[in-house]
Amino acid sequence: LISSNKYTVSLWLNPQELNKYTTSFFGGSSNTKWISFLPMGHDGVANDTMLWSGEAWYDAGTGMKIPANEWSHIAFSVDNGSIKIYVNGEEKFAGENFPDVFTTENGVFALGVNYWDTPYKGLMDELLVYDAKVLTAEEIKAYYETGEIPAEAPGEEPPGTDPPGEETPGTDPPGEETPGTETPGKETPGTDPPGEET
């Protein structure tokens, strides 16, 4: 998913309960190089919503708490050490010197769980991960307000969408039979001829 020091993660969260250290999005390249987005942070940030990185410790507290039992849009971007966090389309944190965690293509990613803490309990939706791309504040705000998924690059389709008018790969072309189905009007091999008893 991520293999560079330039990326954006976006998702909608609706936590049923808030617990310290519980992750919603977790990613790491080892047990000492990881990021964790916490709906409820630790005491060091007054339990505010935060992005946390270890073990080159970095606490990116948002100065606010997302509510339980309500949808909140979260986005965070890292651009070669510059980090920004957005909640409901508004920038809530900006900082520098964020650790370079994803130095290989062997990262491990999880939603709602990590190796140590209480699992996330609640809902999440529309996870978007952009490797080697930092969404702008305007793109994040527009997505929050309209739901239109930002494209990978100008002129490209958003991730996971089909170009207009094209079939989804793996579907049958219009008017053709699916391989392995019977030809119309023919019996399946091994069945009795019409009118004969078994």
C-alpha positions as CSV (number, residue, x, y, z in Angstrom):
1,L,0.0,0.0,0.0
2,I,2.7,2.5,1.0
3,S,6.4,2.2,0.2
4,S,7.6,5.8,0.2
5,N,7.9,8.9,2.5
6,K,5.1,10.6,0.5
7,Y,1.5,9.4,1.0
8,T,-2.1,10.2,2.0
9,V,-4.6,8.1,3.9
10,S,-8.3,9.0,4.0
11,L,-11.1,7.2,5.8
12,W,-14.5,7.7,7.5
13,L,-14.7,6.7,11.1
14,N,-17.7,6.1,13.4
15,P,-16.3,4.6,16.6
16,Q,-18.8,2.9,18.9
17,E,-16.5,3.5,21.8
18,L,-13.2,5.4,22.4
19,N,-10.3,3.8,24.1
20,K,-6.7,5.0,24.6
21,Y,-4.2,3.6,22.0
22,T,-6.9,1.9,19.9
23,T,-6.0,2.2,16.3
24,S,-8.2,2.7,13.3
25,F,-5.5,2.6,10.7
26,F,-2.1,0.9,11.4
27,G,0.9,0.5,9.2
28,G,4.5,-0.4,9.7
29,S,7.7,-1.8,8.2
30,S,8.8,-3.4,11.5
31,N,7.8,-3.6,15.1
32,T,9.8,-0.4,15.8
33,K,8.8,1.6,12.7
34,W,5.0,2.2,12.5
35,I,2.2,4.7,12.3
36,S,-1.2,4.4,14.1
37,F,-4.2,6.7,13.7
38,L,-6.0,6.8,17.1
39,P,-9.5,8.2,17.5
40,M,-8.6,8.7,21.2
41,G,-5.0,9.4,21.8
42,H,-2.9,8.9,24.9
43,D,-2.5,11.2,28.0
44,G,0.4,13.1,26.3
45,V,-2.0,14.8,23.9
46,A,-4.9,15.1,26.4
47,N,-6.5,12.0,24.8
48,D,-7.2,14.0,21.6
49,T,-7.5,12.2,18.3
50,M,-3.9,11.8,16.9
51,L,-1.5,10.1,14.5
52,W,1.2,8.4,16.4
53,S,4.5,7.0,15.2
54,G,7.0,4.7,17.0
55,E,9.5,4.0,18.1
56,A,11.1,7.2,16.8
57,W,8.3,8.7,18.8
58,Y,6.1,11.3,17.2
59,D,2.8,12.6,18.6
60,A,0.6,14.5,16.1
61,G,-2.3,15.5,18.3
62,T,-5.2,17.3,16.6
63,G,-6.3,19.4,19.6
64,M,-9.8,17.9,19.4
65,K,-11.6,14.6,19.9
66,I,-13.8,13.0,17.3
67,P,-17.1,11.9,18.8
68,A,-18.4,8.4,19.4
69,N,-21.4,7.2,17.4
70,E,-21.0,9.9,14.7
71,W,-19.2,9.8,11.3
72,S,-16.0,11.8,11.0
73,H,-13.8,12.1,8.0
74,I,-10.1,11.7,8.7
75,A,-7.2,12.4,6.3
76,F,-3.5,12.6,6.9
77,S,-0.6,13.2,4.5
78,V,3.1,12.8,4.9
79,D,5.4,14.6,2.4
80,N,9.0,13.8,3.2
81,G,8.7,14.5,6.9
82,S,6.0,17.2,6.7
83,I,2.7,16.0,8.1
84,K,-0.8,17.3,8.0
85,I,-4.0,15.9,9.6
86,Y,-7.5,16.9,8.5
87,V,-10.8,16.2,10.3
88,N,-14.0,16.8,8.4
89,G,-12.1,18.8,5.8
90,E,-10.3,21.1,8.2
91,E,-6.6,21.0,9.0
92,K,-6.1,20.2,12.6
93,F,-2.3,19.5,12.8
94,A,0.7,20.5,10.8
95,G,4.3,19.5,11.7
96,E,7.7,18.6,10.5
97,N,10.3,15.8,11.0
98,F,7.7,12.9,10.9
99,P,9.6,9.6,10.7
100,D,10.2,7.9,7.4
101,V,8.5,4.6,8.2
102,F,7.8,3.0,4.9
103,T,11.3,2.4,3.5
104,T,10.6,-0.9,1.8
105,E,7.7,-2.6,-0.1
106,N,7.2,-5.0,2.7
107,G,4.9,-2.9,4.9
108,V,2.2,-4.5,7.0
109,F,-1.2,-2.7,7.2
110,A,-4.3,-3.3,9.3
111,L,-7.6,-1.7,10.1
112,G,-8.8,-1.5,13.7
113,V,-6.0,-3.7,15.2
114,N,-2.3,-3.6,15.9
115,Y,0.0,-5.9,17.8
116,W,-0.7,-4.5,21.3
117,D,-3.8,-2.6,21.9
118,T,-7.6,-3.0,22.3
119,P,-9.2,-3.5,18.9
120,Y,-11.3,-0.7,17.3
121,K,-15.0,-1.1,17.9
122,G,-17.3,0.7,15.5
123,L,-17.7,1.4,11.8
124,M,-15.3,2.7,9.1
125,D,-15.8,3.3,5.4
126,E,-14.2,4.5,2.2
127,L,-10.5,3.9,3.0
128,L,-8.3,5.5,0.4
129,V,-4.5,5.1,0.3
130,Y,-2.3,7.1,-2.0
131,D,1.3,6.0,-2.2
132,A,3.7,8.6,-3.5
133,K,1.0,11.3,-3.7
134,V,0.1,14.0,-1.2
135,L,-3.5,15.3,-1.6
136,T,-3.9,19.0,-1.3
137,A,-6.0,20.7,1.4
138,E,-8.4,21.6,-1.4
139,E,-8.7,18.0,-2.6
140,I,-9.4,16.8,0.9
141,K,-12.0,19.5,1.6
142,A,-13.7,18.8,-1.8
143,Y,-13.9,15.1,-1.1
144,Y,-15.3,15.7,2.4
145,E,-18.0,18.1,1.0
146,T,-18.9,16.2,-2.3
147,G,-17.8,12.6,-1.9
148,E,-15.9,12.8,-5.2
149,I,-12.8,10.7,-4.8
150,P,-9.6,12.6,-5.8
151,A,-7.7,11.1,-8.8
152,E,-4.2,9.7,-8.5
153,A,-2.9,12.4,-10.9
154,P,-4.5,15.1,-13.1
155,G,-6.6,13.4,-15.8
156,E,-6.5,9.9,-14.1
157,E,-9.5,8.0,-12.8
158,P,-9.8,7.8,-9.0
159,P,-8.5,4.5,-7.6
160,G,-10.9,1.6,-7.9
161,T,-13.3,3.2,-10.5
162,D,-13.9,2.0,-14.1
163,P,-13.5,4.3,-17.0
164,P,-16.9,5.4,-18.2
165,G,-18.4,3.0,-20.7
166,E,-16.0,0.2,-20.2
167,E,-16.8,-3.2,-18.7
168,T,-15.3,-4.2,-15.4
169,P,-12.5,-6.8,-16.0
170,G,-13.8,-10.3,-15.6
171,T,-17.3,-9.7,-16.8
172,D,-18.8,-11.2,-20.0
173,P,-18.8,-9.1,-23.1
174,P,-22.4,-8.1,-24.0
175,G,-24.3,-10.9,-25.8
176,E,-21.8,-13.6,-25.2
177,E,-22.3,-16.7,-23.1
178,T,-20.2,-17.4,-20.0
179,P,-17.7,-20.2,-20.7
180,G,-19.0,-23.5,-19.5
181,T,-22.7,-22.7,-19.9
182,E,-24.9,-24.7,-22.2
183,T,-25.5,-23.6,-25.8
184,P,-29.2,-22.5,-26.1
185,G,-31.4,-25.4,-27.3
186,K,-28.9,-28.3,-26.5
187,E,-29.1,-30.8,-23.8
188,T,-26.4,-31.1,-21.1
189,P,-24.1,-34.1,-21.8
190,G,-25.1,-37.1,-19.7
191,T,-28.8,-36.3,-19.5
192,D,-31.5,-38.6,-21.0
193,P,-32.8,-37.9,-24.5
194,P,-36.2,-36.2,-24.5
195,G,-39.1,-38.8,-24.0
196,E,-36.9,-41.6,-22.7
197,E,-37.0,-42.9,-19.1
198,T,-33.9,-43.4,-17.0
